[in-house]
Amino acid sequence: MTDFVFTTYLSDLAVDEDYQHQGIGKQLIKEVQNKTTPECRIVLLSAPQAVNYYPHIGFSPHPSAWTLIKD
């Protein structure tokens, strides 16, 4: 989901384990960036097992993100 200018929300990015470590995830993110303005930020929520992957490819944590679960 994107407005193509300010924010792109990237959801459910997953690469099959048999194909990981081949640059596929990195290339998918690069393709998203190629479709938006240089100023557009990608926002994503990481699966717990992938939390160390995103800093490795240039993502940084954001201090003001929240989630809400329905009561």
Secondary structure, 3 states (H helix, E strand, C coil): CECCCCEEEECCCCCCHHHCCCCHHHHHHHHHHHCCCCCCEEEECCCHHHCCHHHHCCCCCCCCCCCCCCC
